[in-house]
Amino acid sequence: MTRPATTRLTAVTLSAALALSGALAPAALQARSAAPWFTAELAQPTSEDEVIAGGVVFRCEGTTCTGPRSGDRPLRVCSQLRRQVGTIASFTAGGETLPDSRLARCNG
């Protein structure tokens, strides 16, 4: 018994969609893992391109420094980064911004 044309078309469309999603999934995961975990906005631009603070290699450009996730607490990483590049205007770890009271401790 032969399948109707619409059933074959649906099967081909579904196969193509699955193949495409399989090809795109690794790229999406790579993009997500490449996103910085730490983001620091500095009070003044830094001349440093790369800074190691709290075991994290930060890449800096102007007043922004970004780095990957580490096992250290955000406040400790922030404090060590401040020692390298100066006053931190805001500090974000994993999408959560350090509250003002903790930012003051970072800059203290």
MARBA-3410 file (N, C-alpha, C, O; in Angstrom, 1 decimal):
108
0.8,-1.2,0.0,0.0,0.0,0.0,0.9,1.2,0.0,1.8,1.3,0.8 ~ 0.6,2.2,-0.8,1.4,3.4,-0.9,0.8,4.5,0.0,-0.4,4.5,0.2 ~ 1.7,5.4,0.4,1.3,6.5,1.3,0.8,7.6,0.4,1.2,7.8,-0.7 ~ -0.2,8.4,0.9,-0.6,9.5,0.2,0.5,10.5,0.1,1.4,10.5,1.0 ~ 0.5,11.4,-0.8,1.6,12.4,-1.1,1.7,13.3,0.2,2.9,13.7,0.5
0.7,13.7,0.8,0.8,14.6,2.0,1.5,13.9,3.1,2.2,14.6,3.9 ~ 1.4,12.6,3.3,2.0,11.9,4.4,3.5,11.8,4.1,4.4,12.0,5.0 ~ 3.9,11.6,2.8,5.3,11.6,2.4,5.9,13.0,2.6,7.1,13.1,3.1 ~ 5.2,14.0,2.2,5.7,15.4,2.4,5.9,15.7,3.9,6.9,16.3,4.2 ~ 5.0,15.3,4.7,5.1,15.5,6.1,6.4,14.8,6.7,7.1,15.4,7.5
6.6,13.6,6.3,7.7,12.8,6.7,9.0,13.5,6.3,10.0,13.5,7.0 ~ 9.1,14.0,5.0,10.3,14.7,4.5,10.5,16.0,5.3,11.7,16.3,5.7 ~ 9.5,16.7,5.5,9.6,18.0,6.3,10.1,17.7,7.7,10.9,18.4,8.2 ~ 9.5,16.7,8.3,9.9,16.4,9.7,11.4,15.9,9.7,12.1,16.4,10.6 ~ 11.8,15.1,8.8,13.2,14.7,8.7,14.1,15.9,8.5,15.2,15.9,9.2
13.8,16.8,7.7,14.6,18.0,7.4,14.7,18.8,8.7,15.8,19.4,9.0 ~ 13.6,19.0,9.4,13.6,19.8,10.6,14.4,19.2,11.7,15.2,19.9,12.3 ~ 14.4,17.9,11.8,15.2,17.2,12.8,16.7,17.3,12.5,17.5,17.5,13.3 ~ 17.0,17.2,11.2,18.4,17.3,10.8,18.9,18.7,11.0,20.1,18.9,11.5 ~ 18.1,19.7,10.7,18.5,21.1,10.9,18.7,21.4,12.4,19.7,22.1,12.8
17.8,20.9,13.3,17.9,21.2,14.7,19.1,20.5,15.3,19.8,21.1,16.2 ~ 19.4,19.3,14.8,20.7,18.6,15.2,21.9,19.4,14.9,22.9,19.4,15.6 ~ 21.9,20.0,13.7,23.1,20.8,13.3,23.2,22.1,14.0,24.4,22.5,14.3 ~ 22.1,22.7,14.4,22.2,24.0,15.1,22.4,23.9,16.6,22.9,24.8,17.2 ~ 22.0,22.8,17.2,22.1,22.6,18.6,23.5,22.8,19.2,23.7,23.6,20.1
24.6,22.2,18.6,25.9,22.4,19.1,26.3,23.9,19.0,27.0,24.4,19.9 ~ 26.0,24.6,18.0,26.3,26.0,17.9,25.7,26.8,18.9,26.3,27.7,19.5 ~ 24.4,26.5,19.3,23.7,27.2,20.3,24.3,27.0,21.7,24.5,27.9,22.5 ~ 24.7,25.7,21.9,25.4,25.4,23.2,26.7,26.1,23.3,27.1,26.6,24.4 ~ 27.5,26.1,22.2,28.8,26.8,22.2,28.6,28.3,22.4,29.4,28.9,23.2
27.6,28.9,21.8,27.4,30.3,22.0,27.0,30.6,23.5,27.5,31.6,24.0 ~ 26.2,29.7,24.1,25.8,29.9,25.5,27.0,29.8,26.4,27.2,30.6,27.3 ~ 27.9,28.8,26.2,29.1,28.6,27.0,30.1,29.7,26.8,30.9,29.9,27.7 ~ 30.1,30.3,25.6,31.1,31.4,25.4,30.7,32.7,26.0,31.5,33.6,26.1 ~ 29.5,32.8,26.4,29.0,34.1,27.0,29.7,34.3,28.3,29.9,33.3,29.1
30.1,35.5,28.7,30.8,35.8,29.9,30.0,35.5,31.1,28.8,35.8,31.1 ~ 30.5,35.0,32.2,29.9,34.8,33.5,30.0,36.1,34.3,29.0,36.6,34.9 ~ 31.2,36.7,34.3,31.4,37.9,35.0,31.5,39.1,34.1,32.1,39.0,33.0 ~ 30.8,40.2,34.4,30.9,41.4,33.7,31.1,42.5,34.7,30.4,42.7,35.6 ~ 32.2,43.3,34.5,32.5,44.4,35.4,32.5,45.7,34.6,33.2,45.8,33.5
31.8,46.7,35.0,31.8,48.0,34.4,32.7,48.8,35.3,32.5,48.9,36.5 ~ 33.8,49.4,34.8,34.7,50.2,35.6,34.4,51.6,35.6,33.7,52.2,34.7 ~ 34.8,52.3,36.7,34.6,53.7,36.8,35.4,54.5,35.8,35.0,55.6,35.4 ~ 36.6,54.0,35.5,37.5,54.6,34.5,38.0,53.6,33.5,38.1,52.4,33.9 ~ 38.3,53.9,32.3,38.8,53.0,31.3,40.1,52.4,31.8,40.9,53.1,32.5
40.4,51.2,31.5,41.7,50.5,31.8,42.5,50.4,30.5,42.0,50.2,29.4 ~ 43.8,50.4,30.7,44.7,50.2,29.6,45.0,48.7,29.5,45.7,48.3,28.5 ~ 44.6,47.9,30.4,44.9,46.5,30.4,43.9,45.8,29.4,42.7,46.1,29.4 ~ 44.5,44.9,28.6,43.6,44.1,27.7,43.2,42.8,28.4,42.1,42.2,28.1 ~ 44.1,42.3,29.3,43.8,41.0,30.0,44.3,41.1,31.4,45.4,41.6,31.7
43.4,40.7,32.3,43.7,40.7,33.8,43.3,39.4,34.4,42.3,38.8,34.1 ~ 44.2,38.9,35.3,43.8,37.7,36.0,43.5,38.1,37.4,44.3,38.7,38.1 ~ 42.3,37.8,37.8,41.8,38.2,39.2,40.9,37.1,39.7,39.9,36.7,39.0 ~ 41.2,36.6,40.9,40.4,35.5,41.5,40.4,34.2,40.7,39.5,33.5,40.6 ~ 41.5,34.0,40.0,41.7,32.8,39.1,40.9,32.9,37.8,40.8,31.9,37.1
40.4,34.1,37.5,39.6,34.3,36.3,40.4,35.2,35.3,41.0,36.2,35.7 ~ 40.5,34.8,34.1,41.1,35.6,33.0,40.1,36.5,32.5,39.2,36.1,31.7 ~ 40.2,37.8,32.8,39.3,38.8,32.3,39.8,39.4,31.0,41.0,39.7,30.9 ~ 39.0,39.7,30.1,39.3,40.4,28.9,38.7,41.8,29.1,37.5,41.9,29.3 ~ 39.5,42.8,28.9,39.0,44.2,29.1,39.1,45.0,27.9,40.1,44.9,27.1
38.1,45.9,27.7,38.1,46.9,26.7,37.4,48.1,27.2,36.3,48.1,27.5 ~ 38.2,49.2,27.2,37.6,50.5,27.8,37.2,50.3,29.2,38.0,50.1,30.1 ~ 35.9,50.5,29.5,35.4,50.4,30.9,34.7,49.1,31.2,34.0,48.9,32.2 ~ 34.9,48.1,30.3,34.2,46.8,30.5,35.2,45.7,30.5,36.1,45.5,29.7 ~ 35.1,44.8,31.5,35.9,43.6,31.7,35.0,42.4,31.8,34.0,42.5,32.5
35.2,41.3,31.1,34.4,40.1,31.1,35.3,38.9,31.3,36.4,38.9,30.9 ~ 34.7,37.9,32.0,35.4,36.7,32.2,34.5,35.5,32.4,33.3,35.7,32.7 ~ 35.0,34.3,32.3,34.3,33.1,32.4,34.0,32.7,33.9,34.6,33.3,34.8 ~ 33.1,31.8,34.1,32.7,31.3,35.4,33.9,30.7,36.1,34.8,30.1,35.5 ~ 33.9,30.9,37.5,35.0,30.3,38.3,34.3,29.7,39.6,33.1,29.9,39.8
35.1,29.1,40.4,34.6,28.5,41.6,34.6,29.5,42.8,34.0,29.3,43.8 ~ 35.2,30.7,42.6,35.3,31.7,43.6,34.0,32.5,43.7,33.2,32.6,42.8 ~ 33.7,33.1,44.9,32.6,33.9,45.1,32.7,35.2,44.4,33.8,35.8,44.3 ~ 31.6,35.7,43.9,31.7,37.0,43.1,32.3,38.1,43.8,33.1,38.9,43.2 ~ 32.1,38.3,45.1,32.6,39.4,45.9,34.2,39.3,45.9,34.9,40.3,45.8
34.7,38.1,46.1,36.1,37.9,46.1,36.7,38.2,44.7,37.8,38.9,44.6 ~ 36.1,37.8,43.7,36.6,38.0,42.3,36.5,39.5,42.0,37.5,40.1,41.5 ~ 35.4,40.2,42.4,35.3,41.6,42.2,36.4,42.4,43.0,37.0,43.3,42.4 ~ 36.7,42.0,44.2,37.7,42.7,45.0,39.1,42.5,44.4,39.9,43.5,44.3 ~ 39.4,41.3,43.9,40.7,41.1,43.3,40.8,41.8,41.9,41.9,42.3,41.6
39.7,41.9,41.2,39.7,42.7,39.9,39.9,44.2,40.2,40.7,44.8,39.5 ~ 39.3,44.7,41.2,39.5,46.1,41.6,40.9,46.4,41.9,41.4,47.5,41.5 ~ 41.6,45.5,42.5,43.0,45.7,42.8,43.9,45.9,41.5,44.9,46.5,41.5 ~ 43.4,45.3,40.5,44.1,45.3,39.2,43.8,46.5,38.3,44.6,47.0,37.7 ~ 42.4,46.8,38.3,42.0,47.8,37.3,41.3,49.1,37.9,41.0,50.0,37.2
41.2,49.1,39.2,40.6,50.3,39.9,39.1,50.1,40.2,38.6,49.0,40.2 ~ 38.5,51.2,40.6,37.1,51.2,41.1,36.1,50.5,40.1,36.2,50.8,38.9 ~ 35.3,49.6,40.6,34.3,48.9,39.9,33.0,49.7,40.0,32.5,49.9,41.2 ~ 32.3,50.1,38.9,31.1,50.8,39.0,29.9,49.8,39.1,28.9,50.1,39.8 ~ 30.0,48.6,38.5,29.0,47.6,38.7,29.6,46.3,38.4,30.6,46.2,37.6
29.1,45.2,39.0,29.7,43.9,38.8,28.6,42.9,38.8,27.7,42.8,39.6 ~ 28.6,42.1,37.7,27.5,41.1,37.5,28.1,39.7,37.4,29.2,39.5,36.7 ~ 27.5,38.7,38.1,27.9,37.3,38.0,26.7,36.5,37.7,25.8,36.4,38.4 ~ 26.8,35.8,36.5,25.7,34.9,36.1,24.4,35.6,35.9,23.4,35.1,36.2 ~ 24.5,36.9,35.5,23.3,37.6,35.2,22.7,38.4,36.5,21.8,39.1,36.3
23.3,38.2,37.6,22.9,38.9,38.8,23.9,39.9,39.2,25.1,39.7,39.4 ~ 23.4,41.2,39.3,24.2,42.3,39.7,24.5,42.3,41.2,23.6,42.1,42.0 ~ 25.7,42.6,41.5,26.1,42.7,42.9,25.3,43.9,43.6,25.4,45.0,43.0 ~ 24.7,43.7,44.7,24.0,44.8,45.3,24.9,45.9,45.7,26.1,45.7,45.9 ~ 24.4,47.1,45.9,25.2,48.3,46.2,26.1,48.0,47.5,27.3,48.4,47.5
25.5,47.4,48.5,26.3,47.2,49.7,27.5,46.2,49.5,28.6,46.5,50.1 ~ 27.3,45.2,48.7,28.4,44.3,48.4,29.4,45.0,47.4,30.6,44.7,47.5 ~ 28.9,45.8,46.5,29.8,46.5,45.6,30.7,47.5,46.4,31.9,47.7,46.1 ~ 30.1,48.1,47.4,30.9,49.0,48.3,32.0,48.2,49.0,33.2,48.7,49.2 ~ 31.7,47.0,49.4,32.7,46.1,50.0,33.8,45.7,49.0,35.0,45.7,49.3
33.4,45.5,47.8,34.3,45.1,46.7,35.3,46.3,46.5,36.5,46.1,46.3 ~ 34.8,47.5,46.5,35.7,48.7,46.3,36.3,49.2,47.5,37.1,50.1,47.5 ~ 36.1,48.6,48.7,36.6,49.0,50.0,38.0,48.8,50.2,38.5,49.1,51.3
END
